[in-house]
């Protein structure tokens, strides 16, 4: 990474941290008079490393929730490396950066995805936000908070890794799903992610084992992570389920069509469908919380990849 690239990313991070710090002082204004209105239940999809199928799981889970008649939105929070629109065959030009600049309202950049999900494309290049009026900055989060009110679920595809900015976003969500695969490096990185969140107050932390050869393999890996976290971190990590190796997943990516749509009866689709049903039941038993965005304590609004 060149010094110029590193400096640019540092400027973006500093600018976005400033955004949330300013908005925190306007918390009541962001939430507004509808503070008691039910908001979308927030599900963050994260991983310790790339290449574990995190974005694919986020996209297909959002679709599976929508297929259960839930109003579902998908937020691409992997800025700079976002590809959710490509995974589902969308080619939107407008993205979150245009909302920040005021060129478009949030409603104008939202893409209609498969099964009626709504996709918010992320974007990079937000470093100049620090120079804008506070009212303009507050408007971005205000629009996002209002957007939540019209949905049942908000699925967030975060950046991979344990950067401070990623942790801050995860800590604001109601449920965090950590994606791992049977690869030793993926397991180690998933544990590192869980360790970084220990003591952070995340309401519910669960592990999903992706690309598994069998249920026995998935159970073994999940239990190993769970026991290690319980013993050394004193953190409870529930097994959320597993997704088998499935050639339909690879085919779906190359065709830019989600596998739950392209091959609804394949093993991976069945597994994601079961996960969606379980999550819906889980949230039905949980009391609703307030808006995700004002709950972000400090730091970045979204991750700059």
C-alpha positions as CSV (number, residue, x, y, z in Angstrom):
1,X,0.0,0.0,0.0
2,X,1.4,3.4,-1.0
3,X,1.8,6.2,1.5
4,X,-0.8,8.2,-0.6
5,X,-3.3,5.3,-0.4
6,X,-2.8,4.9,3.3
7,X,-3.2,8.6,3.9
8,X,-6.4,8.7,1.9
9,X,-7.9,5.8,3.8
10,X,-6.8,7.5,7.1
11,X,-8.6,10.7,6.0
12,X,-11.7,8.7,5.2
13,X,-11.7,7.0,8.6
14,X,-11.1,10.2,10.5
15,X,-13.9,12.0,8.5
16,X,-16.4,9.2,9.2
17,X,-15.5,9.1,12.9
18,X,-16.1,12.8,13.1
19,X,-19.5,12.2,11.5
20,X,-20.7,9.8,14.2
21,X,-19.2,11.9,17.0
22,X,-21.1,14.9,15.8
23,X,-24.3,12.9,15.4
24,X,-24.0,11.4,18.9
25,X,-24.5,14.9,20.2
26,X,-27.7,15.2,18.1
27,X,-29.0,11.8,19.1
28,X,-32.5,13.0,19.9
29,X,-32.7,14.8,16.6
30,X,-31.6,11.7,14.6
31,X,-34.2,9.5,16.2
32,X,-36.8,12.2,16.1
33,X,-40.4,11.9,17.5
34,X,-40.7,8.4,16.2
35,X,-38.2,7.0,18.7
36,X,-40.7,4.4,20.0
37,X,-41.5,3.2,16.5
38,X,-40.4,-0.4,15.8
39,X,-37.3,-0.6,13.7
40,X,-35.7,-3.2,11.6
41,X,-33.9,-6.0,13.4
42,X,-30.2,-5.7,12.6
43,X,-28.1,-8.7,11.6
44,X,-24.4,-8.2,10.9
45,X,-22.6,-10.7,8.8
46,X,-18.8,-10.7,9.4
47,X,-15.7,-12.8,9.2
48,X,-12.1,-12.8,10.3
49,X,-10.8,-13.1,6.8
50,X,-11.9,-12.8,3.2
51,X,-12.8,-15.7,0.9
52,X,-15.2,-17.5,3.3
53,X,-18.3,-16.6,1.4
54,X,-19.4,-13.8,3.8
55,X,-21.1,-11.6,1.2
56,X,-22.8,-14.6,-0.5
57,X,-24.2,-15.6,2.8
58,X,-25.4,-12.1,3.5
59,X,-27.1,-11.8,0.2
60,X,-28.8,-15.2,0.2
61,X,-29.9,-14.8,3.8
62,X,-31.5,-11.5,3.1
63,X,-33.4,-13.1,0.2
64,X,-34.4,-16.1,2.3
65,X,-35.8,-13.7,4.9
66,X,-37.8,-11.8,2.2
67,X,-39.2,-15.1,1.0
68,X,-40.7,-15.5,4.5
69,X,-42.7,-12.3,3.8
70,X,-40.3,-10.1,5.8
71,X,-39.5,-6.7,4.5
72,X,-35.7,-7.0,4.2
73,X,-33.0,-4.6,3.3
74,X,-29.3,-5.4,2.6
75,X,-26.6,-2.8,3.4
76,X,-23.2,-3.2,1.8
77,X,-21.0,-1.9,4.5
78,X,-17.8,-3.2,2.9
79,X,-16.9,0.2,1.4
80,X,-14.3,0.2,-1.3
81,X,-14.7,-3.5,-1.9
82,X,-18.5,-3.8,-2.0
83,X,-19.8,-6.3,-4.5
84,X,-23.3,-7.1,-3.4
85,X,-24.9,-5.4,-6.4
86,X,-22.8,-7.5,-8.7
87,X,-23.6,-10.8,-6.9
88,X,-27.3,-10.3,-7.6
89,X,-27.0,-8.9,-11.1
90,X,-27.6,-5.2,-10.3
91,X,-25.7,-2.4,-11.9
92,X,-26.6,0.7,-9.9
93,X,-24.5,3.8,-10.5
94,X,-25.8,5.8,-7.5
95,X,-24.5,4.8,-4.1
96,X,-24.1,5.9,-0.5
97,X,-21.5,8.5,-1.4
98,X,-24.1,10.4,-3.5
99,X,-26.3,10.5,-0.4
100,X,-23.5,12.0,1.6
101,X,-22.8,14.6,-1.0
102,X,-26.5,15.5,-1.2
103,X,-26.7,14.6,-4.9
104,X,-29.3,11.9,-4.2
105,X,-31.6,11.0,-1.3
106,X,-31.3,7.5,0.2
107,X,-34.5,6.4,-1.5
108,X,-33.1,7.3,-4.9
109,X,-30.0,5.0,-4.6
110,X,-31.8,1.9,-3.1
111,X,-31.8,-0.9,-5.6
112,X,-34.6,-3.4,-5.9
113,X,-33.1,-6.9,-5.6
114,X,-34.3,-10.5,-5.9
115,X,-37.5,-11.4,-4.0
116,X,-38.1,-7.7,-3.2
117,X,-35.1,-7.1,-1.0
118,X,-33.8,-3.5,-1.1
119,X,-30.0,-3.1,-1.5
120,X,-28.1,0.0,-0.3
121,X,-24.8,0.1,-2.3
122,X,-21.8,1.3,-0.4
123,X,-19.0,3.5,-1.7
124,X,-15.5,4.9,-1.0
125,X,-14.1,8.3,-1.3
126,X,-15.9,10.0,1.6
127,X,-12.9,11.9,3.1
128,X,-14.2,15.4,2.4
129,X,-17.2,14.9,4.7
130,X,-15.3,16.5,7.6
131,X,-15.6,19.8,5.9
132,X,-19.4,19.7,5.5
133,X,-22.0,21.4,7.6
134,X,-23.1,19.4,10.6
135,X,-26.7,19.5,9.4
136,X,-25.8,17.8,6.1
137,X,-23.9,15.1,8.0
138,X,-26.8,14.5,10.3
139,X,-29.2,14.2,7.4
140,X,-27.4,11.0,6.2
141,X,-28.0,9.1,9.4
142,X,-31.4,10.6,9.7
143,X,-32.3,9.1,6.3
144,X,-30.8,5.7,7.3
145,X,-32.8,5.7,10.6
146,X,-36.0,6.5,8.7
147,X,-35.2,3.7,6.2
148,X,-35.1,1.2,9.1
149,X,-38.6,2.0,10.1
150,X,-40.0,0.6,6.8
151,X,-38.3,-2.8,7.1
152,X,-38.5,-5.9,9.3
153,X,-34.8,-6.9,8.9
154,X,-31.6,-5.1,8.0
155,X,-28.8,-7.4,7.0
156,X,-25.4,-5.8,7.0
157,X,-22.4,-7.2,5.1
158,X,-19.4,-5.8,6.9
159,X,-15.8,-5.7,5.9
160,X,-13.7,-8.7,7.0
161,X,-11.2,-8.3,9.8
162,X,-11.1,-6.9,13.3
163,X,-10.4,-3.3,12.6
164,X,-11.7,-0.8,15.2
165,X,-14.2,0.6,12.7
166,X,-15.7,-2.9,12.0
167,X,-16.0,-3.7,15.7
168,X,-17.8,-0.4,16.4
169,X,-20.4,-1.3,13.7
170,X,-20.8,-4.9,15.0
171,X,-21.3,-3.7,18.6
172,X,-24.3,-1.6,17.5
173,X,-26.1,-4.6,15.9
174,X,-28.5,-6.9,17.7
175,X,-27.1,-10.1,16.2
176,X,-23.7,-10.8,14.8
177,X,-23.1,-13.9,12.6
178,X,-19.4,-14.8,12.3
179,X,-18.7,-16.8,9.1
180,X,-16.0,-19.4,9.1
181,X,-15.0,-22.4,6.9
182,X,-13.2,-25.6,7.9
183,X,-9.8,-24.1,6.8
184,X,-7.6,-23.7,9.9
185,X,-6.8,-20.1,9.0
186,X,-10.5,-19.3,8.8
187,X,-11.2,-20.9,12.1
188,X,-8.3,-19.0,13.8
189,X,-9.5,-15.7,12.3
190,X,-13.1,-16.3,13.3
191,X,-11.9,-16.9,16.9
192,X,-9.8,-13.6,16.6
193,X,-13.0,-11.8,15.6
194,X,-14.9,-13.2,18.5
195,X,-12.1,-12.3,20.9
196,X,-12.1,-8.7,19.6
197,X,-15.8,-8.5,20.4
198,X,-15.5,-10.1,23.9
199,X,-16.7,-7.7,26.5
200,X,-18.1,-5.3,23.9
201,X,-21.8,-5.9,24.8
202,X,-22.9,-7.5,21.5
203,X,-26.3,-8.9,22.5
204,X,-26.0,-12.1,20.5
205,X,-22.9,-13.6,18.9
206,X,-23.2,-16.8,16.7
207,X,-21.0,-18.8,14.4
208,X,-21.9,-20.1,10.9
209,X,-19.7,-22.8,9.4
210,X,-19.7,-22.4,5.6
211,X,-18.5,-24.7,2.9
212,X,-18.6,-27.8,5.1
213,X,-18.4,-31.4,3.9
214,X,-20.8,-32.8,6.5
215,X,-22.9,-32.0,9.5
216,X,-20.4,-33.8,11.7
217,X,-17.5,-31.6,10.5
218,X,-19.6,-28.4,11.1
219,X,-20.6,-29.5,14.6
220,X,-17.0,-30.3,15.5
221,X,-15.7,-27.0,14.4
222,X,-18.5,-25.0,15.9
223,X,-18.2,-26.8,19.3
224,X,-14.4,-26.2,19.2
225,X,-14.8,-22.5,18.7
226,X,-17.6,-22.4,21.3
227,X,-15.7,-24.2,24.0
228,X,-12.5,-22.2,23.4
229,X,-14.4,-18.9,23.6
230,X,-16.2,-20.0,26.7
231,X,-13.0,-21.2,28.4
232,X,-10.6,-18.4,27.5
233,X,-12.9,-15.4,26.8
234,X,-15.9,-16.2,29.0
235,X,-18.1,-15.5,25.9
236,X,-21.0,-17.5,24.8
237,X,-21.0,-18.2,21.0
238,X,-24.0,-20.1,19.8
239,X,-23.8,-22.3,16.7
240,X,-26.2,-20.7,14.2
241,X,-26.0,-23.6,11.7
242,X,-23.9,-24.7,8.7
243,X,-23.9,-24.4,4.9
244,X,-22.6,-27.4,2.9
245,X,-20.2,-27.3,0.0
246,X,-22.4,-27.0,-3.1
247,X,-21.4,-26.5,-6.7
248,X,-24.5,-24.4,-7.2
249,X,-23.0,-21.7,-5.1
250,X,-20.0,-21.3,-7.4
251,X,-22.3,-21.4,-10.4
252,X,-24.5,-18.8,-8.9
253,X,-21.6,-16.4,-8.4
254,X,-20.4,-16.7,-11.9
255,X,-23.9,-16.1,-13.2
256,X,-24.5,-13.2,-10.9
257,X,-27.7,-14.8,-9.6
258,X,-28.2,-15.8,-5.9
259,X,-28.2,-19.5,-5.4
260,X,-31.5,-19.4,-3.3
261,X,-33.1,-18.1,-6.5
262,X,-31.2,-20.1,-9.1
263,X,-31.3,-23.4,-7.3
264,X,-33.8,-23.2,-4.5
265,X,-33.7,-27.0,-3.8
266,X,-29.9,-27.3,-3.6
267,X,-28.4,-28.2,-0.2
268,X,-26.9,-24.7,0.3
269,X,-30.3,-23.0,-0.4
270,X,-32.0,-25.4,2.0
271,X,-29.5,-24.6,4.7
272,X,-29.8,-20.8,4.3
273,X,-33.6,-21.2,4.3
274,X,-33.4,-23.0,7.6
275,X,-31.1,-20.3,9.0
276,X,-33.6,-17.6,8.0
277,X,-36.5,-19.4,9.7
278,X,-34.5,-19.8,12.9
279,X,-33.5,-16.1,12.9
280,X,-37.1,-15.0,12.4
281,X,-38.2,-17.2,15.3
282,X,-35.3,-15.8,17.4
283,X,-36.3,-12.2,16.9
284,X,-39.9,-12.9,17.4
285,X,-39.0,-13.9,21.0
286,X,-36.8,-10.8,21.6
287,X,-38.0,-7.4,22.6
288,X,-37.4,-4.8,19.9
289,X,-34.6,-2.3,20.2
290,X,-34.1,1.2,18.9
291,X,-32.6,2.4,15.6
292,X,-29.2,0.9,14.7
293,X,-27.6,4.1,13.5
294,X,-28.0,6.3,16.6
295,X,-26.8,3.3,18.6
296,X,-23.4,3.5,17.1
297,X,-21.4,5.0,19.9
298,X,-18.4,6.7,18.2
299,X,-16.3,6.1,15.2
300,X,-17.2,5.3,11.7
301,X,-20.7,5.1,10.2
302,X,-19.5,2.4,7.8
303,X,-16.2,0.6,7.1
304,X,-13.9,2.0,4.5
305,X,-12.4,-1.0,2.7
